Amino acid sequence: MEWLTLLPPAIAIVVAVWKKDVIISLVSALFVAEVIHSQFNPATGFLGVFNRTVEVFSSPGNTRILVFSLLIGALLSLIKKSGGVSAFVKWVSEKGLASSKRRVSSVPSLLGILIFIETNLSILTAGFVSRELFDKAKMSRARLAYIIDSTCAPICVIIMFNAWGATILGLISSFDLESPAQTLAYSVPYNLYSWLTLLLVFYTVWTGKVFGPMKYSEQELITSNLESQEQTEASKIYLMIVPLLTLIIGIMFFMWYTGNGEILKGSGSSSVLWSVGLACLVSFILIKTSSAKQPASTLVKWSFEGMSDLLPLVTTVLLALALGGSMKALGTGEFVSQMVTQNIPLWTVPALIFFAGAIISFTTGTSWGTFSILIPIGVPIALTSGIPVELVLAAILGGSVFGDHCSPISDTTIVSSLAAGCDHLEHVKTQLPYAMLAGGLSIIGFLAIGLIQN
């Protein structure tokens, strides 16, 4: 029976590859999960799909993420249609910052590092701003999707002054550790996957070289002679810069506000929702008072068009959250982690925990959910066996991000595809060789560290 808990994620992956449609694959997996949960009653399972989806909204955090995703679509539409993005592209070109593929590639990678406060915000901003630059430089959207996806999540588990850090700190604070914050900080150097992934991104940016399916996508782009289809009359650059700065500064302020003066204790979901709402208001006012002045009815129309553009993303995230809840009820994560970590030599524990994190994250499509599953299992193993807790914690975090990068049902993978304007399965296919290389080297590294520690 326990093995059946692996069936829903397997169904999701097979259907995604077969039908090349993520929503169909998620609905199929959710139905199978609910049928298993209802003792193999298809009728009850069918009803369970709707109940489980509605249940997502019982979590205020989940609801905020979904509303945020809609509002970010409105914000991006406003700054695009106002001419702010085109003005930015023109400014970058005039300053010579987009005179080479290396410089163009550095734009999304640097944005991904600078906006470390929230992954979806980082991905959407870096992807949306860089689309036209990549088109002008004759680089594929698949390369853009890879750069933003492989920069944002690794940065968030290295520079953890964000909701990621707060969540992880909360999970490890329940254990008998001398200093949870110090343990979290000491785990950063051991996070091999995140460091290796960033190195691969910087290698790609600096050399301009790509390999695997990504190389085919680049060659196909050259033969198709693609021209940018997102041309808008350039306006004032501040129509893009000011709303985005409002968004970023607003998130940091609201994290501080909701954490009663401590950013790490703030509510990430509340902060991003309030900040994007404030940024939309600022954008609305700026457009009304600028030379690009438009009637309020037009701005409302632009906002709803932006929401419409991101509706597939919101639907996909909703279904992914529902599937994650269903598989949590089935105990998929716990089964995988116990299967991997039972009766093993101590020196292999970090590598196997990394592998377990990767499998759980890959099959559930969530790195955060994997943190919640594996940290309560991994930290006690470290405390009782004498393995450094920071080493085990790094293995959990790195493995979770690794699996998330490889998974076609991951929300960050989906968001990256949409932000870059890239076919989702093409993004998964082209990113996979890079993720597998970094993941394989990480396993070797954890085995070596385990041997040295023992």
C-alpha positions as CSV (number, residue, x, y, z in Angstrom):
1,M,0.0,0.0,0.0
2,E,2.8,2.4,0.9
3,W,4.3,2.0,-2.6
4,L,1.1,3.3,-4.1
5,T,1.8,6.7,-2.5
6,L,4.4,7.1,-5.3
7,L,1.8,6.7,-8.0
8,P,0.4,10.2,-8.1
9,P,3.7,12.0,-8.7
10,A,4.7,9.3,-11.2
11,I,1.3,9.9,-13.0
12,A,2.0,13.7,-13.0
13,I,5.4,13.3,-14.7
14,V,4.3,10.7,-17.3
15,V,1.2,12.6,-18.3
16,A,3.2,15.9,-18.5
17,V,5.7,14.3,-20.9
18,W,3.0,12.5,-22.8
19,K,0.4,15.3,-23.2
20,K,2.8,18.2,-22.8
21,D,0.3,19.9,-20.6
22,V,1.0,20.6,-16.9
23,I,-2.5,21.3,-15.9
24,I,-3.8,18.0,-17.3
25,S,-1.0,16.2,-15.6
26,L,-1.7,17.8,-12.2
27,V,-5.4,17.1,-12.4
28,S,-4.7,13.5,-13.4
29,A,-2.3,13.1,-10.5
30,L,-4.7,14.7,-8.0
31,F,-7.5,12.4,-9.1
32,V,-5.3,9.3,-8.6
33,A,-4.2,10.6,-5.2
34,E,-7.7,11.2,-4.1
35,V,-8.9,7.8,-5.4
36,I,-6.1,6.1,-3.4
37,H,-7.1,8.2,-0.4
38,S,-10.7,7.2,-0.7
39,Q,-10.0,3.5,-0.6
40,F,-10.1,3.2,-4.5
41,N,-13.6,4.7,-4.9
42,P,-13.5,6.7,-8.2
43,A,-16.7,8.6,-7.4
44,T,-15.4,9.7,-4.0
45,G,-12.0,10.4,-5.5
46,F,-13.6,12.7,-8.2
47,L,-15.4,14.7,-5.4
48,G,-12.2,14.7,-3.5
49,V,-10.4,16.6,-6.3
50,F,-12.7,19.6,-5.8
51,N,-12.7,19.3,-2.0
52,R,-8.9,19.2,-1.9
53,T,-8.6,22.2,-4.3
54,V,-11.0,24.3,-2.2
55,E,-9.1,23.2,0.9
56,V,-6.0,25.1,-0.5
57,F,-7.9,28.3,0.3
58,S,-8.3,27.3,4.0
59,S,-4.6,28.4,4.4
60,P,-4.3,32.2,4.4
61,G,-0.7,31.8,3.2
62,N,-1.7,29.8,0.2
63,T,-4.5,32.3,-0.6
64,R,-2.1,35.2,-0.4
65,I,0.3,33.5,-2.8
66,L,-2.5,33.0,-5.3
67,V,-3.8,36.6,-5.0
68,F,-0.2,37.9,-5.2
69,S,0.3,35.9,-8.4
70,L,-2.7,37.6,-10.0
71,L,-1.7,41.1,-8.8
72,I,1.9,40.7,-10.0
73,G,0.3,40.0,-13.5
74,A,-1.5,43.3,-13.2
75,L,1.6,45.1,-12.1
76,L,3.8,43.7,-14.9
77,S,1.1,44.6,-17.5
78,L,0.9,48.2,-16.2
79,I,4.7,48.7,-16.4
80,K,4.9,47.0,-19.8
81,K,2.0,48.8,-21.5
82,S,3.0,52.1,-20.1
83,G,6.3,51.8,-22.0
84,G,8.4,51.4,-18.9
85,V,10.0,48.1,-19.9
86,S,10.8,49.3,-23.4
87,A,12.4,52.5,-21.9
88,F,14.5,50.3,-19.7
89,V,15.6,48.1,-22.7
90,K,16.4,51.3,-24.6
91,W,18.4,52.7,-21.7
92,V,20.4,49.5,-21.2
93,S,21.2,49.4,-25.0
94,E,22.3,53.1,-25.0
95,K,24.6,52.6,-22.1
96,G,26.2,49.6,-23.8
97,L,25.0,47.2,-21.1
98,A,23.4,45.0,-23.7
99,S,26.2,45.1,-26.3
100,S,27.1,41.5,-25.9
101,K,25.4,38.2,-24.9
102,R,27.5,38.1,-21.8
103,R,26.1,41.5,-20.6
104,V,22.6,40.6,-21.5
105,S,22.8,37.3,-19.6
106,S,24.2,39.1,-16.6
107,V,21.0,41.2,-16.3
108,P,18.6,38.4,-15.1
109,S,21.4,36.7,-13.0
110,L,22.1,39.9,-11.2
111,L,18.5,40.7,-10.7
112,G,18.0,37.2,-9.3
113,I,20.7,37.8,-6.7
114,L,19.6,41.3,-5.8
115,I,15.9,40.4,-5.3
116,F,16.7,37.6,-2.8
117,I,13.7,38.5,-0.6
118,E,11.2,36.2,-2.5
119,T,11.7,33.7,-5.2
120,N,8.5,34.2,-7.3
121,L,9.1,38.0,-7.2
122,S,12.7,37.5,-8.2
123,I,11.9,35.1,-11.1
124,L,9.0,37.2,-12.4
125,T,10.9,40.5,-12.3
126,A,14.1,39.1,-13.8
127,G,12.3,37.1,-16.5
128,F,9.9,39.8,-17.5
129,V,12.5,42.6,-17.7
130,S,15.0,40.5,-19.7
131,R,12.7,39.0,-22.4
132,E,13.3,41.8,-25.0
133,L,17.0,41.9,-24.2
134,F,17.3,38.2,-24.9
135,D,15.3,38.5,-28.1
136,K,17.6,41.3,-29.3
137,A,20.7,39.3,-28.4
138,K,19.4,36.2,-30.3
139,M,19.4,34.1,-27.2
140,S,16.6,31.6,-26.5
141,R,13.9,32.0,-23.9
142,A,14.9,28.6,-22.6
143,R,18.3,30.0,-21.6
144,L,16.6,32.9,-19.8
145,A,14.3,30.5,-18.0
146,Y,17.3,28.5,-16.9
147,I,19.2,31.5,-15.6
148,I,16.3,32.9,-13.5
149,D,15.3,29.5,-12.2
150,S,18.8,28.4,-11.3
151,T,19.7,31.7,-9.7
152,C,16.7,32.6,-7.6
153,A,16.1,29.5,-5.4
154,P,19.8,28.8,-4.7
155,I,20.3,32.5,-3.7
156,C,17.3,32.3,-1.3
157,V,18.9,29.4,0.6
158,I,22.3,31.1,0.7
159,I,21.2,34.7,1.6
160,M,18.4,33.7,4.0
161,F,17.2,37.1,5.1
162,N,13.8,36.2,3.7
163,A,10.8,34.0,4.2
164,W,12.9,30.9,3.4
165,G,15.2,31.7,6.2
166,A,12.4,32.4,8.6
167,T,10.6,29.1,7.7
168,I,13.8,27.0,8.1
169,L,14.7,28.8,11.3
170,G,11.3,28.1,12.7
171,L,11.6,24.4,11.8
172,I,15.0,23.9,13.5
173,S,14.2,26.0,16.6
174,S,12.1,23.2,18.0
175,F,15.2,21.1,18.6
176,D,17.7,21.2,21.3
177,L,20.3,23.4,19.5
178,E,22.6,25.8,21.2
179,S,21.9,28.5,18.6
180,P,19.5,27.7,15.7
181,A,20.5,30.9,13.9
182,Q,24.2,30.0,14.1
183,T,23.4,26.4,12.9
184,L,21.5,27.9,9.9
185,A,24.4,30.3,9.1
186,Y,27.0,27.5,9.4
187,S,24.9,25.3,6.9
188,V,25.5,27.8,4.1
189,P,29.1,26.7,3.2
190,Y,28.0,23.0,3.1
191,N,25.1,23.8,0.6
192,L,27.0,22.2,-2.3
193,Y,24.1,22.1,-4.8
194,S,23.3,25.8,-4.5
195,W,26.9,26.9,-4.9
196,L,27.5,24.5,-7.8
197,T,24.3,25.6,-9.5
198,L,25.3,29.3,-9.2
199,L,28.8,28.5,-10.6
200,L,27.2,26.8,-13.6
201,V,24.9,29.8,-14.2
202,F,27.9,32.2,-14.0
203,Y,29.9,29.9,-16.3
204,T,27.1,30.1,-18.8
205,V,26.8,33.8,-18.5
206,W,30.5,34.5,-18.8
207,T,31.4,32.1,-21.6
208,G,28.1,32.1,-23.5
209,K,28.4,28.3,-23.9
210,V,25.5,26.0,-23.4
211,F,25.2,22.2,-23.7
212,G,22.6,19.5,-24.0
213,P,19.1,20.3,-25.2
214,M,19.8,23.9,-24.5
215,K,22.2,24.0,-27.4
216,Y,19.5,22.7,-29.8
217,S,17.1,25.4,-28.6
218,E,19.8,28.0,-29.3
219,Q,20.4,26.6,-32.8
220,E,16.7,26.4,-33.5
221,L,16.4,30.1,-32.5
222,I,19.1,31.1,-35.0
223,T,17.5,29.3,-37.9
224,S,14.0,30.7,-37.1
225,N,15.4,34.3,-37.1
226,L,13.1,35.3,-34.2
227,E,12.3,38.9,-33.7
228,S,11.0,40.4,-30.5
229,Q,7.2,40.4,-30.4
230,E,6.9,42.6,-27.3
231,Q,7.7,46.0,-28.8
232,T,6.1,48.9,-27.1
233,E,6.7,52.6,-27.6
234,A,9.4,53.6,-25.2
235,S,8.3,56.0,-22.4
236,K,10.0,56.9,-19.1
237,I,12.2,54.4,-17.4
238,Y,10.8,55.4,-14.0
239,L,7.5,53.9,-14.9
240,M,9.2,50.5,-14.5
241,I,11.9,51.3,-11.9
242,V,9.8,53.1,-9.3
243,P,7.0,50.4,-9.0
244,L,9.6,47.6,-8.8
245,L,11.6,49.5,-6.1
246,T,8.3,50.0,-4.3
247,L,7.7,46.3,-4.5
248,I,11.2,45.3,-3.2
249,I,11.4,48.0,-0.4
250,G,7.8,47.3,0.5
251,I,8.5,43.6,1.0
252,M,11.5,44.3,3.3
253,F,9.5,46.9,5.3
254,F,6.4,44.6,5.7
255,M,8.7,41.7,6.7
256,W,10.1,44.0,9.4
257,Y,6.6,45.2,10.3
258,T,4.9,41.7,10.6
259,G,8.0,40.4,12.5
260,N,7.7,43.2,15.1
261,G,11.1,44.6,14.2
262,E,12.7,41.3,13.1
263,I,12.7,40.6,9.4
264,L,13.3,36.9,9.8
265,K,10.2,36.5,11.8
266,G,7.9,38.4,9.4
267,S,5.2,36.9,7.3
268,G,6.5,36.4,3.7
269,S,3.1,35.8,2.1
270,S,1.5,38.9,3.8
271,S,4.5,41.0,2.9
272,V,4.5,40.2,-0.8
273,L,0.8,40.6,-1.1
274,W,0.7,44.0,0.5
275,S,3.8,45.1,-1.4
276,V,2.5,44.2,-4.8
277,G,-0.8,45.9,-4.0
278,L,1.1,49.1,-3.0
279,A,3.3,48.8,-6.2
280,C,0.1,48.5,-8.4
281,L,-1.2,51.7,-6.7
282,V,2.1,53.5,-7.3
283,S,2.2,52.4,-10.9
284,F,-1.4,53.5,-11.4
285,I,-0.6,57.0,-10.0
286,L,2.6,57.4,-12.0
287,I,0.9,56.5,-15.3
288,K,-2.0,58.9,-14.6
289,T,0.4,61.8,-13.8
290,S,3.0,61.1,-16.6
291,S,3.2,61.9,-20.3
292,A,1.8,58.4,-20.9
293,K,-1.4,59.5,-19.1
294,Q,-4.3,57.1,-19.6
295,P,-7.9,57.0,-18.4
296,A,-8.6,54.9,-15.3
297,S,-10.8,52.6,-17.3
298,T,-7.8,51.8,-19.6
299,L,-5.5,51.1,-16.6
300,V,-8.1,48.8,-15.1
301,K,-8.4,47.0,-18.5
302,W,-4.6,46.6,-18.6
303,S,-4.6,45.2,-15.1
304,F,-7.1,42.6,-15.9
305,E,-5.3,41.7,-19.1
306,G,-2.2,41.1,-17.0
307,M,-4.1,38.9,-14.5
308,S,-5.5,37.0,-17.5
309,D,-2.0,36.3,-18.7
310,L,-1.0,34.8,-15.4
311,L,-4.2,32.8,-14.9
312,P,-2.5,29.6,-16.2
313,L,0.2,30.2,-13.6
314,V,-2.3,30.7,-10.8
315,T,-4.3,27.6,-11.8
316,T,-1.1,25.5,-12.0
317,V,0.1,26.7,-8.6
318,L,-3.4,26.1,-7.1
319,L,-3.4,22.5,-8.5
320,A,0.2,21.9,-7.3
321,L,-0.7,23.0,-3.8
322,A,-3.8,20.8,-3.9
323,L,-1.6,17.8,-5.1
324,G,0.9,18.6,-2.4
325,G,-1.8,18.5,0.3
326,S,-3.2,15.2,-1.1
327,M,0.3,13.5,-1.1
328,K,1.0,14.8,2.4
329,A,-2.2,13.1,3.5
330,L,-1.0,9.9,1.8
331,G,2.4,10.2,3.5
332,T,4.4,10.2,0.3
333,G,7.3,12.2,1.8
334,E,7.6,10.3,5.0
335,F,7.6,7.0,3.1
336,V,10.4,8.1,0.7
337,S,12.6,9.6,3.5
338,Q,12.3,6.4,5.7
339,M,13.0,4.2,2.6
340,V,16.2,6.0,1.9
341,T,17.6,6.5,5.4
342,Q,17.0,3.1,7.1
343,N,20.0,0.9,8.1
344,I,22.8,2.8,6.5
345,P,26.5,3.6,7.4
346,L,26.8,7.0,9.1
347,W,29.2,8.4,6.5
348,T,26.6,8.0,3.8
349,V,23.8,9.8,5.7
350,P,24.4,13.4,4.3
351,A,24.5,12.1,0.7
352,L,21.4,9.9,1.2
353,I,19.5,12.7,3.0
354,F,20.4,14.9,0.0
355,F,19.1,12.2,-2.3
356,A,15.9,11.8,-0.2
357,G,15.3,15.5,-0.4
358,A,15.7,15.5,-4.1
359,I,13.2,12.6,-4.6
360,I,10.6,14.1,-2.3
361,S,10.9,17.5,-3.9
362,F,10.8,16.1,-7.4
363,T,7.8,14.0,-6.7
364,T,5.8,16.6,-4.7
365,G,7.0,19.7,-6.7
366,T,7.8,21.7,-3.5
367,S,11.0,22.5,-1.8
368,W,9.3,24.1,1.2
369,G,7.2,21.0,1.7
370,T,10.3,18.9,1.6
371,F,11.9,21.1,4.3
372,S,8.9,20.5,6.5
373,I,9.1,16.7,6.0
374,L,12.9,16.1,6.2
375,I,14.1,18.6,8.8
376,P,12.1,16.9,11.6
377,I,13.6,13.6,10.5
378,G,17.2,14.7,9.6
379,V,18.0,16.9,12.6
380,P,17.3,14.2,15.2
381,I,19.4,11.8,13.2
382,A,22.2,14.3,13.3
383,L,21.8,14.9,17.0
384,T,21.8,11.2,18.0
385,S,24.5,10.1,15.6
386,G,27.0,12.9,16.1
387,I,26.9,14.1,12.5
388,P,27.1,18.0,12.4
389,V,23.6,19.3,12.3
390,E,24.6,22.1,9.8
391,L,25.9,19.4,7.4
392,V,22.6,17.5,7.5
393,L,20.6,20.7,7.2
394,A,22.6,21.7,4.1
395,A,22.0,18.3,2.6
396,I,18.2,18.8,3.1
397,L,18.1,22.3,1.7
398,G,20.3,21.5,-1.3
399,G,18.5,18.3,-2.1
400,S,15.1,20.0,-1.9
401,V,16.2,22.7,-4.4
402,F,17.8,20.1,-6.7
403,G,14.5,18.1,-6.9
404,D,12.6,21.3,-7.3
405,H,14.8,22.2,-10.3
406,C,14.2,18.9,-12.0
407,S,10.5,18.6,-11.3
408,P,8.0,19.5,-14.1
409,I,5.3,20.0,-11.4
410,S,7.4,22.5,-9.3
411,D,5.8,25.9,-8.9
412,T,9.1,27.7,-9.3
413,T,9.8,25.8,-12.5
414,I,6.4,26.7,-13.8
415,V,6.8,30.4,-12.8
416,S,10.2,30.5,-14.5
417,S,8.7,29.2,-17.7
418,L,6.0,31.8,-17.7
419,A,8.2,34.6,-16.7
420,A,10.6,33.9,-19.5
421,G,7.9,33.2,-22.0
422,C,9.3,29.8,-22.6
423,D,7.5,26.5,-23.2
424,H,7.3,24.8,-19.8
425,L,8.5,21.3,-20.9
426,E,11.3,22.8,-23.0
427,H,12.5,24.6,-19.8
428,V,12.4,21.4,-17.8
429,K,14.3,19.5,-20.6
430,T,16.9,22.2,-21.1
431,Q,17.6,22.8,-17.4
432,L,17.8,19.1,-16.4
433,P,21.4,18.4,-17.6
434,Y,22.7,21.4,-15.6
435,A,20.7,20.3,-12.5
436,M,21.8,16.7,-12.8
437,L,25.5,17.8,-13.2
438,A,25.3,19.9,-10.0
439,G,23.3,17.2,-8.2
440,G,25.8,14.5,-9.1
441,L,28.8,16.5,-8.0
442,S,26.9,17.4,-4.8
443,I,26.3,13.7,-3.9
444,I,30.1,13.0,-4.5
445,G,30.9,16.0,-2.3
446,F,28.6,14.9,0.5
447,L,30.1,11.4,0.4
448,A,33.6,12.8,0.7
449,I,32.6,15.1,3.6
450,G,30.9,12.2,5.3
451,L,34.1,10.1,5.1
452,I,36.2,13.0,6.4
453,Q,33.7,13.7,9.3
454,N,33.8,10.0,10.3
